[in-house]
Structure formats: structure tokens, C-alpha cells
Amino acid sequence: MLTQQLRELEADGLVNREVYPGSPTKVDYSLTESGAALNAGAEALCRWGEQFPSRTDA
């Protein structure tokens, strides 16, 4: 499941995937410039959520 999500993020241009040959194979993932920009937006959204917690009528 994790591999599938990482491959989708790679296909969307949000992460870079670098494979190093050897045994065992080593794979490194890093954020692209677009991924880093999205991360900054997600952090702002989290801060907004903390400032305005949801109200539920139970």
C-alpha cells in the first residue's frame, strides 16, 4: 500500500524516487519543489484547523 501511494506521488511530480543498485536494493524518496510547496500549504491548513476546531452537535 505504501509503495502504491509513493508511486502515485511520484507520478504526480510531488516526490523524487532514486534507486541505488545493490543487495538489498536501496530506494530514497525526496520532495520535489512542488511537493515542498504543497507541504507548506498543508501546514497552513493544519494551523487553521487548530484555530477553528470543528463543532459537532451530539
The 8 nearest C-alpha neighbors of each residue, nearest first, counted from 0:
[[1, 3, 2, 4, 5, 6, 7, 8],
 [2, 0, 4, 3, 5, 6, 7, 8],
 [1, 3, 5, 0, 4, 6, 7, 8],
 [2, 4, 6, 0, 1, 5, 7, 8],
 [5, 3, 7, 1, 6, 2, 8, 0],
 [4, 6, 8, 2, 7, 3, 9, 1],
 [5, 7, 9, 3, 4, 8, 2, 10],
 [8, 6, 10, 4, 9, 5, 11, 3],
 [9, 7, 11, 5, 13, 6, 10, 14],
 [8, 10, 14, 6, 12, 7, 11, 13],
 [9, 11, 7, 12, 8, 6, 13, 14],
 [12, 10, 8, 9, 13, 7, 14, 6],
 [13, 11, 9, 10, 14, 8, 31, 33],
 [12, 14, 34, 8, 31, 11, 33, 9],
 [15, 13, 30, 9, 31, 29, 12, 8],
 [16, 14, 29, 28, 9, 30, 31, 17],
 [17, 15, 28, 27, 14, 18, 29, 26],
 [16, 18, 27, 26, 28, 15, 19, 25],
 [19, 17, 26, 25, 20, 27, 16, 24],
 [18, 20, 25, 24, 26, 21, 17, 27],
 [21, 19, 24, 18, 25, 22, 23, 26],
 [20, 22, 24, 23, 19, 25, 18, 26],
 [23, 21, 24, 20, 25, 19, 26, 18],
 [22, 24, 21, 25, 20, 19, 26, 18],
 [25, 23, 21, 22, 20, 19, 26, 18],
 [24, 26, 19, 18, 23, 27, 20, 21],
 [27, 25, 18, 17, 19, 24, 28, 16],
 [28, 26, 17, 16, 18, 29, 25, 15],
 [27, 29, 16, 15, 14, 17, 26, 30],
 [30, 28, 15, 14, 31, 27, 16, 17],
 [29, 31, 14, 34, 35, 13, 15, 32],
 [30, 32, 34, 14, 33, 13, 15, 35],
 [31, 33, 35, 34, 36, 30, 13, 14],
 [34, 32, 36, 31, 35, 13, 37, 12],
 [35, 33, 13, 31, 37, 30, 36, 32],
 [34, 36, 38, 32, 37, 33, 30, 31],
 [35, 37, 33, 39, 38, 34, 32, 40],
 [38, 36, 34, 40, 35, 39, 33, 41],
 [37, 39, 35, 41, 36, 40, 34, 42],
 [40, 38, 42, 36, 37, 41, 35, 43],
 [39, 41, 37, 43, 38, 42, 44, 36],
 [40, 42, 44, 38, 43, 39, 45, 37],
 [43, 41, 45, 39, 44, 40, 38, 46],
 [44, 42, 46, 40, 41, 45, 47, 39],
 [43, 45, 41, 47, 42, 46, 48, 40],
 [46, 44, 48, 42, 47, 43, 41, 49],
 [45, 47, 49, 43, 48, 44, 50, 42],
 [48, 46, 44, 50, 45, 49, 51, 43],
 [49, 47, 45, 51, 46, 50, 52, 44],
 [48, 50, 46, 47, 51, 52, 45, 44],
 [49, 51, 47, 48, 52, 46, 45, 53],
 [52, 50, 48, 49, 47, 53, 46, 54],
 [53, 51, 49, 48, 50, 54, 47, 55],
 [54, 52, 55, 51, 48, 49, 50, 56],
 [53, 55, 52, 56, 51, 57, 48, 49],
 [54, 56, 57, 53, 52, 51, 48, 49],
 [55, 57, 54, 53, 52, 51, 48, 49],
 [56, 55, 54, 53, 52, 51, 48, 49]]
